[in-house]
Amino acid sequence: MAKSKGKNSDYKAASQYSAAKTDDKKGKKTTSTMDRAQKIANDRKKKKNQPNKPKEKGKVKAYFKGVKLEMKKVVWPTKKELGSFTVVVLCTCAAFALLFWGLDSGTLAAIKAICF
């Protein structure tokens, strides 16, 4: 299982210990926030200090099976769509190339006019 970091993982970890908190008016024992936080920290240290398990041989094969399944879910463009997308990309690249060439030439001309 993947290890998640961030607010959600802390929230989930804290929520499992929140059940220990009870109402003091009913005569039951309460657990302070610091106690719960300390317990969470101790649990994390225990998990961190556990030795890593050796990798299983079937994991690589399972990974590529998963990749194959996900690739089947992809909606690939048709030849006509691919051609039109290619034309759009090439035209956009040409337009930006001309824009940058113009800006570069203009800046160079301005520098030559000022300095030389």
N, CA, C and O atoms as CSV, one atom per row, in Angstrom:
chain,resi,resn,atom,element,x,y,z
A,1,MET,N,N,0.841,-1.176,0.000
A,1,MET,CA,C,0.000,0.000,0.000
A,1,MET,C,C,0.884,1.236,0.000
A,1,MET,O,O,1.878,1.285,0.724
A,2,ALA,N,N,0.542,2.216,-0.787
A,2,ALA,CA,C,1.347,3.421,-0.918
A,2,ALA,C,C,1.248,4.261,0.334
A,2,ALA,O,O,0.191,4.346,0.960
A,3,LYS,N,N,2.350,4.878,0.692
A,3,LYS,CA,C,2.390,5.709,1.871
A,3,LYS,C,C,2.067,7.139,1.464
A,3,LYS,O,O,2.771,7.719,0.637
A,4,SER,N,N,1.029,7.706,2.025
A,4,SER,CA,C,0.641,9.059,1.645
A,4,SER,C,C,1.114,10.035,2.704
A,4,SER,O,O,1.135,9.729,3.897
A,5,LYS,N,N,1.490,11.208,2.245
A,5,LYS,CA,C,1.954,12.255,3.144
A,5,LYS,C,C,1.020,13.435,3.032
A,5,LYS,O,O,0.295,13.574,2.047
A,6,GLY,N,N,1.036,14.279,4.033
A,6,GLY,CA,C,0.235,15.491,3.963
A,6,GLY,C,C,-0.842,15.527,5.013
A,6,GLY,O,O,-0.845,14.734,5.954
A,7,LYS,N,N,-1.757,16.457,4.840
A,7,LYS,CA,C,-2.810,16.689,5.814
A,7,LYS,C,C,-3.718,15.480,5.981
A,7,LYS,O,O,-4.079,15.135,7.106
A,8,ASN,N,N,-4.090,14.839,4.899
A,8,ASN,CA,C,-5.049,13.742,4.968
A,8,ASN,C,C,-4.523,12.574,5.778
A,8,ASN,O,O,-5.271,11.975,6.550
A,9,SER,N,N,-3.249,12.236,5.617
A,9,SER,CA,C,-2.720,11.095,6.348
A,9,SER,C,C,-2.672,11.402,7.841
A,9,SER,O,O,-2.950,10.525,8.658
A,10,ASP,N,N,-2.322,12.642,8.209
A,10,ASP,CA,C,-2.317,13.009,9.620
A,10,ASP,C,C,-3.727,12.979,10.178
A,10,ASP,O,O,-3.945,12.560,11.315
A,11,TYR,N,N,-4.672,13.420,9.384
A,11,TYR,CA,C,-6.054,13.422,9.837
A,11,TYR,C,C,-6.548,12.006,10.077
A,11,TYR,O,O,-7.200,11.725,11.083
A,12,LYS,N,N,-6.227,11.111,9.137
A,12,LYS,CA,C,-6.661,9.724,9.274
A,12,LYS,C,C,-6.014,9.081,10.495
A,12,LYS,O,O,-6.664,8.353,11.246
A,13,ALA,N,N,-4.720,9.360,10.683
A,13,ALA,CA,C,-4.027,8.769,11.821
A,13,ALA,C,C,-4.597,9.295,13.136
A,13,ALA,O,O,-4.748,8.538,14.095
A,14,ALA,N,N,-4.913,10.583,13.182
A,14,ALA,CA,C,-5.459,11.169,14.399
A,14,ALA,C,C,-6.873,10.688,14.661
A,14,ALA,O,O,-7.277,10.544,15.815
A,15,SER,N,N,-7.632,10.439,13.599
A,15,SER,CA,C,-9.024,10.045,13.785
A,15,SER,C,C,-9.147,8.660,14.399
A,15,SER,O,O,-10.135,8.377,15.075
A,16,GLN,N,N,-8.162,7.786,14.179
A,16,GLN,CA,C,-8.267,6.463,14.756
A,16,GLN,C,C,-8.057,6.492,16.263
A,16,GLN,O,O,-8.505,5.592,16.973
A,17,TYR,N,N,-7.374,7.526,16.756
A,17,TYR,CA,C,-7.165,7.642,18.189
A,17,TYR,C,C,-8.193,8.549,18.859
A,17,TYR,O,O,-8.246,8.622,20.086
A,18,SER,N,N,-9.009,9.239,18.062
A,18,SER,CA,C,-9.974,10.161,18.637
A,18,SER,C,C,-11.076,9.433,19.383
A,18,SER,O,O,-11.761,10.038,20.207
A,19,ALA,N,N,-11.260,8.157,19.115
A,19,ALA,CA,C,-12.283,7.387,19.813
A,19,ALA,C,C,-11.939,7.222,21.286
A,19,ALA,O,O,-12.826,6.982,22.105
A,20,ALA,N,N,-10.664,7.347,21.632
A,20,ALA,CA,C,-10.255,7.197,23.022
A,20,ALA,C,C,-10.703,8.376,23.882
A,20,ALA,O,O,-10.756,8.255,25.106
A,21,LYS,N,N,-11.019,9.492,23.276
A,21,LYS,CA,C,-11.442,10.669,24.015
A,21,LYS,C,C,-12.895,10.504,24.429
A,21,LYS,O,O,-13.757,10.242,23.591
A,22,THR,N,N,-13.167,10.654,25.712
A,22,THR,CA,C,-14.524,10.525,26.232
A,22,THR,C,C,-14.856,11.725,27.081
A,22,THR,O,O,-13.983,12.537,27.389
A,23,ASP,N,N,-16.083,11.841,27.453
A,23,ASP,CA,C,-16.554,12.976,28.230
A,23,ASP,C,C,-16.207,12.779,29.705
A,23,ASP,O,O,-16.515,11.736,30.282
A,24,ASP,N,N,-15.564,13.782,30.317
A,24,ASP,CA,C,-15.145,13.704,31.704
A,24,ASP,C,C,-16.341,13.803,32.649
A,24,ASP,O,O,-16.272,13.297,33.769
A,25,LYS,N,N,-17.430,14.438,32.231
A,25,LYS,CA,C,-18.609,14.611,33.080
A,25,LYS,C,C,-19.274,13.277,33.389
A,25,LYS,O,O,-19.946,13.142,34.412
A,26,LYS,N,N,-19.096,12.307,32.529
A,26,LYS,CA,C,-19.704,10.997,32.735
A,26,LYS,C,C,-18.845,10.128,33.647
A,26,LYS,O,O,-19.197,8.981,33.924
A,27,GLY,N,N,-17.729,10.663,34.112
A,27,GLY,CA,C,-16.873,9.926,35.011
A,27,GLY,C,C,-15.883,9.020,34.305
A,27,GLY,O,O,-15.208,8.215,34.947
A,28,LYS,N,N,-15.791,9.144,33.001
A,28,LYS,CA,C,-14.855,8.321,32.248
A,28,LYS,C,C,-13.550,9.072,32.052
A,28,LYS,O,O,-13.501,10.299,32.141
A,29,LYS,N,N,-12.520,8.334,31.790
A,29,LYS,CA,C,-11.200,8.896,31.599
A,29,LYS,C,C,-11.098,9.588,30.240
A,29,LYS,O,O,-11.599,9.056,29.250
A,30,THR,N,N,-10.470,10.747,30.168
A,30,THR,CA,C,-10.273,11.443,28.888
A,30,THR,C,C,-8.818,11.315,28.458
A,30,THR,O,O,-7.917,11.206,29.289
A,31,THR,N,N,-8.608,11.329,27.169
A,31,THR,CA,C,-7.268,11.290,26.607
A,31,THR,C,C,-6.991,12.651,26.005
A,31,THR,O,O,-7.765,13.148,25.186
A,32,SER,N,N,-5.888,13.251,26.410
A,32,SER,CA,C,-5.586,14.588,25.911
A,32,SER,C,C,-5.056,14.513,24.483
A,32,SER,O,O,-4.667,13.450,23.999
A,33,THR,N,N,-5.052,15.640,23.841
A,33,THR,CA,C,-4.558,15.734,22.473
A,33,THR,C,C,-3.078,15.375,22.421
A,33,THR,O,O,-2.623,14.731,21.476
A,34,MET,N,N,-2.336,15.788,23.429
A,34,MET,CA,C,-0.914,15.479,23.465
A,34,MET,C,C,-0.676,13.980,23.587
A,34,MET,O,O,0.244,13.446,22.966
A,35,ASP,N,N,-1.500,13.292,24.385
A,35,ASP,CA,C,-1.358,11.842,24.516
A,35,ASP,C,C,-1.623,11.143,23.184
A,35,ASP,O,O,-0.893,10.231,22.797
A,36,ARG,N,N,-2.675,11.580,22.486
A,36,ARG,CA,C,-2.992,10.983,21.184
A,36,ARG,C,C,-1.879,11.254,20.189
A,36,ARG,O,O,-1.505,10.372,19.416
A,37,ALA,N,N,-1.337,12.495,20.204
A,37,ALA,CA,C,-0.257,12.848,19.286
A,37,ALA,C,C,0.984,12.017,19.582
A,37,ALA,O,O,1.674,11.577,18.662
A,38,GLN,N,N,1.271,11.801,20.864
A,38,GLN,CA,C,2.428,10.998,21.231
A,38,GLN,C,C,2.261,9.553,20.777
A,38,GLN,O,O,3.218,8.929,20.318
A,39,LYS,N,N,1.059,9.025,20.902
A,39,LYS,CA,C,0.794,7.658,20.467
A,39,LYS,C,C,0.960,7.528,18.952
A,39,LYS,O,O,1.509,6.539,18.467
A,40,ILE,N,N,0.483,8.527,18.211
A,40,ILE,CA,C,0.638,8.522,16.752
A,40,ILE,C,C,2.122,8.547,16.391
A,40,ILE,O,O,2.565,7.805,15.515
A,41,ALA,N,N,2.889,9.405,17.069
A,41,ALA,CA,C,4.323,9.509,16.794
A,41,ALA,C,C,5.026,8.192,17.097
A,41,ALA,O,O,5.893,7.768,16.334
A,42,ASN,N,N,4.668,7.544,18.194
A,42,ASN,CA,C,5.280,6.255,18.539
A,42,ASN,C,C,4.947,5.195,17.503
A,42,ASN,O,O,5.809,4.396,17.133
A,43,ASP,N,N,3.700,5.179,17.028
A,43,ASP,CA,C,3.304,4.217,16.000
A,43,ASP,C,C,4.097,4.432,14.714
A,43,ASP,O,O,4.495,3.469,14.059
A,44,ARG,N,N,4.324,5.683,14.355
A,44,ARG,CA,C,5.096,5.978,13.151
A,44,ARG,C,C,6.536,5.511,13.288
A,44,ARG,O,O,7.117,4.987,12.338
A,45,LYS,N,N,7.116,5.703,14.484
A,45,LYS,CA,C,8.482,5.252,14.711
A,45,LYS,C,C,8.584,3.744,14.591
A,45,LYS,O,O,9.547,3.225,14.028
A,46,LYS,N,N,7.579,3.029,15.125
A,46,LYS,CA,C,7.579,1.572,15.042
A,46,LYS,C,C,7.534,1.119,13.585
A,46,LYS,O,O,8.269,0.218,13.182
A,47,LYS,N,N,6.651,1.761,12.790
A,47,LYS,CA,C,6.533,1.394,11.383
A,47,LYS,C,C,7.819,1.692,10.626
A,47,LYS,O,O,8.218,0.933,9.742
A,48,LYS,N,N,8.474,2.814,10.980
A,48,LYS,CA,C,9.687,3.227,10.287
A,48,LYS,C,C,10.846,2.279,10.598
A,48,LYS,O,O,11.695,2.036,9.740
A,49,ASN,N,N,10.885,1.745,11.815
A,49,ASN,CA,C,11.991,0.891,12.230
A,49,ASN,C,C,11.841,-0.555,11.791
A,49,ASN,O,O,12.769,-1.342,11.974
A,50,GLN,N,N,10.711,-0.931,11.221
A,50,GLN,CA,C,10.527,-2.299,10.765
A,50,GLN,C,C,11.370,-2.546,9.519
A,50,GLN,O,O,11.441,-1.688,8.638
A,51,PRO,N,N,12.009,-3.713,9.440
A,51,PRO,CA,C,12.847,-3.990,8.256
A,51,PRO,C,C,11.975,-4.149,7.018
A,51,PRO,O,O,10.829,-4.592,7.094
A,52,ASN,N,N,12.550,-3.775,5.869
A,52,ASN,CA,C,11.830,-3.879,4.599
A,52,ASN,C,C,11.740,-5.341,4.180
A,52,ASN,O,O,12.684,-6.109,4.369
A,53,LYS,N,N,10.615,-5.714,3.617
A,53,LYS,CA,C,10.427,-7.060,3.120
A,53,LYS,C,C,11.101,-7.178,1.751
A,53,LYS,O,O,11.120,-6.210,0.990
A,54,PRO,N,N,11.648,-8.340,1.434
A,54,PRO,CA,C,12.237,-8.504,0.094
A,54,PRO,C,C,11.147,-8.441,-0.974
A,54,PRO,O,O,10.004,-8.831,-0.736
A,55,LYS,N,N,11.520,-7.943,-2.153
A,55,LYS,CA,C,10.554,-7.791,-3.229
A,55,LYS,C,C,10.165,-9.157,-3.773
A,55,LYS,O,O,10.989,-10.065,-3.875
A,56,GLU,N,N,8.910,-9.275,-4.114
A,56,GLU,CA,C,8.430,-10.513,-4.696
A,56,GLU,C,C,8.682,-10.500,-6.203
A,56,GLU,O,O,8.680,-9.441,-6.830
A,57,LYS,N,N,8.898,-11.672,-6.771
A,57,LYS,CA,C,9.230,-11.771,-8.193
A,57,LYS,C,C,8.049,-11.427,-9.095
A,57,LYS,O,O,8.254,-10.926,-10.201
A,58,GLY,N,N,6.835,-11.679,-8.657
A,58,GLY,CA,C,5.664,-11.471,-9.491
A,58,GLY,C,C,5.220,-10.025,-9.597
A,58,GLY,O,O,4.306,-9.717,-10.361
A,59,LYS,N,N,5.842,-9.139,-8.853
A,59,LYS,CA,C,5.399,-7.743,-8.859
A,59,LYS,C,C,5.659,-7.055,-10.193
A,59,LYS,O,O,4.853,-6.236,-10.634
A,60,VAL,N,N,6.767,-7.377,-10.832
A,60,VAL,CA,C,7.093,-6.741,-12.114
A,60,VAL,C,C,6.072,-7.165,-13.165
A,60,VAL,O,O,5.580,-6.343,-13.938
A,61,LYS,N,N,5.764,-8.447,-13.180
A,61,LYS,CA,C,4.785,-8.954,-14.137
A,61,LYS,C,C,3.418,-8.331,-13.881
A,61,LYS,O,O,2.717,-7.964,-14.824
A,62,ALA,N,N,3.036,-8.211,-12.624
A,62,ALA,CA,C,1.749,-7.609,-12.275
A,62,ALA,C,C,1.716,-6.132,-12.671
A,62,ALA,O,O,0.680,-5.616,-13.091
A,63,TYR,N,N,2.853,-5.463,-12.533
A,63,TYR,CA,C,2.927,-4.051,-12.913
A,63,TYR,C,C,2.630,-3.877,-14.401
A,63,TYR,O,O,1.836,-3.018,-14.786
A,64,PHE,N,N,3.269,-4.693,-15.232
A,64,PHE,CA,C,3.065,-4.560,-16.671
A,64,PHE,C,C,1.667,-4.987,-17.092
A,64,PHE,O,O,1.140,-4.484,-18.084
A,65,LYS,N,N,1.063,-5.905,-16.354
A,65,LYS,CA,C,-0.329,-6.248,-16.630
A,65,LYS,C,C,-1.225,-5.039,-16.350
A,65,LYS,O,O,-2.157,-4.755,-17.103
A,66,GLY,N,N,-0.931,-4.341,-15.267
A,66,GLY,CA,C,-1.691,-3.137,-14.934
A,66,GLY,C,C,-1.515,-2.049,-15.976
A,66,GLY,O,O,-2.467,-1.353,-16.327
A,67,VAL,N,N,-0.287,-1.906,-16.471
A,67,VAL,CA,C,-0.021,-0.916,-17.519
A,67,VAL,C,C,-0.820,-1.245,-18.765
A,67,VAL,O,O,-1.401,-0.362,-19.396
A,68,LYS,N,N,-0.845,-2.529,-19.117
A,68,LYS,CA,C,-1.575,-2.952,-20.310
A,68,LYS,C,C,-3.070,-2.670,-20.162
A,68,LYS,O,O,-3.716,-2.214,-21.106
A,69,LEU,N,N,-3.617,-2.944,-18.972
A,69,LEU,CA,C,-5.040,-2.672,-18.734
A,69,LEU,C,C,-5.356,-1.178,-18.822
A,69,LEU,O,O,-6.380,-0.785,-19.382
A,70,GLU,N,N,-4.473,-0.354,-18.269
A,70,GLU,CA,C,-4.698,1.094,-18.313
A,70,GLU,C,C,-4.580,1.638,-19.736
A,70,GLU,O,O,-5.314,2.550,-20.117
A,71,MET,N,N,-3.660,1.082,-20.515
A,71,MET,CA,C,-3.501,1.540,-21.894
A,71,MET,C,C,-4.722,1.202,-22.745
A,71,MET,O,O,-5.018,1.899,-23.715
A,72,LYS,N,N,-5.426,0.137,-22.383
A,72,LYS,CA,C,-6.648,-0.203,-23.107
A,72,LYS,C,C,-7.751,0.811,-22.827
A,72,LYS,O,O,-8.660,0.972,-23.641
A,73,LYS,N,N,-7.684,1.494,-21.694
A,73,LYS,CA,C,-8.712,2.469,-21.328
A,73,LYS,C,C,-8.517,3.818,-22.019
A,73,LYS,O,O,-9.429,4.645,-22.044
A,74,VAL,N,N,-7.334,4.035,-22.576
A,74,VAL,CA,C,-7.025,5.308,-23.230
A,74,VAL,C,C,-7.842,5.444,-24.509
A,74,VAL,O,O,-7.969,4.494,-25.281
A,75,VAL,N,N,-8.389,6.627,-24.722
A,75,VAL,CA,C,-9.115,6.907,-25.962
A,75,VAL,C,C,-8.118,7.560,-26.914
A,75,VAL,O,O,-7.752,8.723,-26.744
A,76,TRP,N,N,-7.687,6.805,-27.910
A,76,TRP,CA,C,-6.682,7.279,-28.850
A,76,TRP,C,C,-7.354,8.089,-29.960
A,76,TRP,O,O,-8.475,7.780,-30.365
A,77,PRO,N,N,-6.663,9.138,-30.456
A,77,PRO,CA,C,-7.254,9.943,-31.534
A,77,PRO,C,C,-7.266,9.178,-32.854
A,77,PRO,O,O,-6.450,8.287,-33.089
A,78,THR,N,N,-8.213,9.552,-33.704
A,78,THR,CA,C,-8.271,8.945,-35.036
A,78,THR,C,C,-7.174,9.548,-35.901
A,78,THR,O,O,-6.519,10.508,-35.494
A,79,LYS,N,N,-6.967,8.987,-37.098
A,79,LYS,CA,C,-5.934,9.512,-37.998
A,79,LYS,C,C,-6.241,10.951,-38.393
A,79,LYS,O,O,-5.336,11.780,-38.498
A,80,LYS,N,N,-7.520,11.243,-38.612
A,80,LYS,CA,C,-7.924,12.588,-39.007
A,80,LYS,C,C,-7.651,13.584,-37.871
A,80,LYS,O,O,-7.128,14.673,-38.107
A,81,GLU,N,N,-8.010,13.201,-36.637
A,81,GLU,CA,C,-7.768,14.070,-35.480
A,81,GLU,C,C,-6.271,14.261,-35.259
A,81,GLU,O,O,-5.816,15.367,-34.964
A,82,LEU,N,N,-5.514,13.187,-35.403
A,82,LEU,CA,C,-4.063,13.259,-35.222
A,82,LEU,C,C,-3.434,14.213,-36.230
A,82,LEU,O,O,-2.538,14.984,-35.889
A,83,GLY,N,N,-3.907,14.157,-37.471
A,83,GLY,CA,C,-3.398,15.063,-38.500
A,83,GLY,C,C,-3.710,16.510,-38.182
A,83,GLY,O,O,-2.853,17.381,-38.331
A,84,SER,N,N,-4.936,16.772,-37.742
A,84,SER,CA,C,-5.304,18.162,-37.423
A,84,SER,C,C,-4.545,18.659,-36.189
A,84,SER,O,O,-4.144,19.822,-36.142
A,85,PHE,N,N,-4.343,17.792,-35.190
A,85,PHE,CA,C,-3.578,18.194,-34.003
A,85,PHE,C,C,-2.135,18.518,-34.381
A,85,PHE,O,O,-1.543,19.462,-33.858
A,86,THR,N,N,-1.577,17.729,-35.291
A,86,THR,CA,C,-0.201,17.951,-35.737
A,86,THR,C,C,-0.073,19.289,-36.442
A,86,THR,O,O,0.893,20.018,-36.219
A,87,VAL,N,N,-1.038,19.619,-37.293
A,87,VAL,CA,C,-1.020,20.907,-38.005
A,87,VAL,C,C,-1.109,22.056,-37.008
A,87,VAL,O,O,-0.395,23.050,-37.145
A,88,VAL,N,N,-1.970,21.932,-36.017
A,88,VAL,CA,C,-2.111,22.988,-35.013
A,88,VAL,C,C,-0.802,23.187,-34.256
A,88,VAL,O,O,-0.386,24.325,-34.037
A,89,VAL,N,N,-0.149,22.103,-33.856
A,89,VAL,CA,C,1.113,22.202,-33.114
A,89,VAL,C,C,2.193,22.848,-33.978
A,89,VAL,O,O,2.917,23.725,-33.507
A,90,LEU,N,N,2.310,22.425,-35.236
A,90,LEU,CA,C,3.333,23.000,-36.116
A,90,LEU,C,C,3.093,24.484,-36.376
A,90,LEU,O,O,4.039,25.270,-36.398
A,91,CYS,N,N,1.827,24.873,-36.573
A,91,CYS,CA,C,1.509,26.293,-36.786
A,91,CYS,C,C,1.805,27.125,-35.537
A,91,CYS,O,O,2.311,28.243,-35.634
A,92,THR,N,N,1.490,26.582,-34.383
A,92,THR,CA,C,1.760,27.299,-33.137
A,92,THR,C,C,3.267,27.472,-32.939
A,92,THR,O,O,3.724,28.545,-32.546
A,93,CYS,N,N,4.037,26.413,-33.213
A,93,CYS,CA,C,5.497,26.513,-33.090
A,93,CYS,C,C,6.064,27.549,-34.063
A,93,CYS,O,O,6.944,28.329,-33.699
A,94,ALA,N,N,5.566,27.555,-35.279
A,94,ALA,CA,C,6.036,28.528,-36.275
A,94,ALA,C,C,5.685,29.955,-35.845
A,94,ALA,O,O,6.506,30.861,-35.990
A,95,ALA,N,N,4.482,30.161,-35.322
A,95,ALA,CA,C,4.074,31.488,-34.873
A,95,ALA,C,C,4.958,31.987,-33.735
A,95,ALA,O,O,5.377,33.144,-33.733
A,96,PHE,N,N,5.242,31.114,-32.767
A,96,PHE,CA,C,6.103,31.524,-31.661
A,96,PHE,C,C,7.535,31.757,-32.139
A,96,PHE,O,O,8.202,32.673,-31.660
A,97,ALA,N,N,8.013,30.944,-33.073
A,97,ALA,CA,C,9.362,31.150,-33.615
A,97,ALA,C,C,9.465,32.521,-34.282
A,97,ALA,O,O,10.444,33.239,-34.077
A,98,LEU,N,N,8.459,32.886,-35.078
A,98,LEU,CA,C,8.451,34.214,-35.714
A,98,LEU,C,C,8.362,35.329,-34.677
A,98,LEU,O,O,9.030,36.355,-34.809
A,99,LEU,N,N,7.551,35.136,-33.660
A,99,LEU,CA,C,7.410,36.142,-32.598
A,99,LEU,C,C,8.745,36.368,-31.894
A,99,LEU,O,O,9.170,37.509,-31.711
A,100,PHE,N,N,9.409,35.271,-31.496
A,100,PHE,CA,C,10.684,35.411,-30.795
A,100,PHE,C,C,11.768,35.966,-31.713
A,100,PHE,O,O,12.620,36.734,-31.266
A,101,TRP,N,N,11.748,35.586,-32.996
A,101,TRP,CA,C,12.708,36.145,-33.943
A,101,TRP,C,C,12.512,37.655,-34.064
A,101,TRP,O,O,13.481,38.415,-34.081
A,102,GLY,N,N,11.260,38.078,-34.146
A,102,GLY,CA,C,10.966,39.517,-34.243
A,102,GLY,C,C,11.401,40.266,-32.994
A,102,GLY,O,O,12.005,41.335,-33.085
A,103,LEU,N,N,11.096,39.707,-31.826
A,103,LEU,CA,C,11.513,40.361,-30.578
A,103,LEU,C,C,13.027,40.424,-30.461
A,103,LEU,O,O,13.576,41.442,-30.039
A,104,ASP,N,N,13.702,39.351,-30.830
A,104,ASP,CA,C,15.164,39.310,-30.767
A,104,ASP,C,C,15.780,40.313,-31.732
A,104,ASP,O,O,16.711,41.032,-31.371
A,105,SER,N,N,15.261,40.366,-32.967
A,105,SER,CA,C,15.785,41.314,-33.957
A,105,SER,C,C,15.525,42.751,-33.520
A,105,SER,O,O,16.387,43.616,-33.675
A,106,GLY,N,N,14.359,43.002,-32.982
A,106,GLY,CA,C,14.031,44.350,-32.512
A,106,GLY,C,C,14.911,44.780,-31.350
A,106,GLY,O,O,15.365,45.923,-31.294
A,107,THR,N,N,15.152,43.854,-30.418
A,107,THR,CA,C,16.012,44.172,-29.270
A,107,THR,C,C,17.441,44.416,-29.735
A,107,THR,O,O,18.097,45.341,-29.256
A,108,LEU,N,N,17.932,43.597,-30.663
A,108,LEU,CA,C,19.280,43.783,-31.186
A,108,LEU,C,C,19.414,45.109,-31.914
A,108,LEU,O,O,20.426,45.795,-31.763
A,109,ALA,N,N,18.411,45.484,-32.702
A,109,ALA,CA,C,18.435,46.762,-33.412
A,109,ALA,C,C,18.415,47.931,-32.430
A,109,ALA,O,O,19.087,48.939,-32.648
A,110,ALA,N,N,17.641,47.796,-31.345
A,110,ALA,CA,C,17.579,48.855,-30.343
A,110,ALA,C,C,18.923,49.007,-29.624
A,110,ALA,O,O,19.368,50.125,-29.363
A,111,ILE,N,N,19.562,47.885,-29.308
A,111,ILE,CA,C,20.854,47.931,-28.630
A,111,ILE,C,C,21.906,48.563,-29.541
A,111,ILE,O,O,22.715,49.370,-29.084
A,112,LYS,N,N,21.902,48.205,-30.817
A,112,LYS,CA,C,22.866,48.768,-31.776
A,112,LYS,C,C,22.637,50.279,-31.936
A,112,LYS,O,O,23.593,51.046,-32.049
A,113,ALA,N,N,21.363,50.700,-31.944
A,113,ALA,CA,C,21.053,52.126,-32.099
A,113,ALA,C,C,21.513,52.916,-30.880
A,113,ALA,O,O,21.966,54.052,-31.020
A,114,ILE,N,N,21.406,52.343,-29.703
A,114,ILE,CA,C,21.767,53.062,-28.485
A,114,ILE,C,C,23.281,53.055,-28.248
A,114,ILE,O,O,23.871,54.091,-27.941
A,115,CYS,N,N,23.899,51.893,-28.393
A,115,CYS,CA,C,25.306,51.746,-28.024
A,115,CYS,C,C,26.288,52.096,-29.139
A,115,CYS,O,O,27.390,52.561,-28.844
A,116,PHE,N,N,25.938,51.895,-30.388
A,116,PHE,CA,C,26.926,52.084,-31.461
A,116,PHE,C,C,26.575,53.224,-32.310
A,116,PHE,O,O,27.294,53.529,-33.262
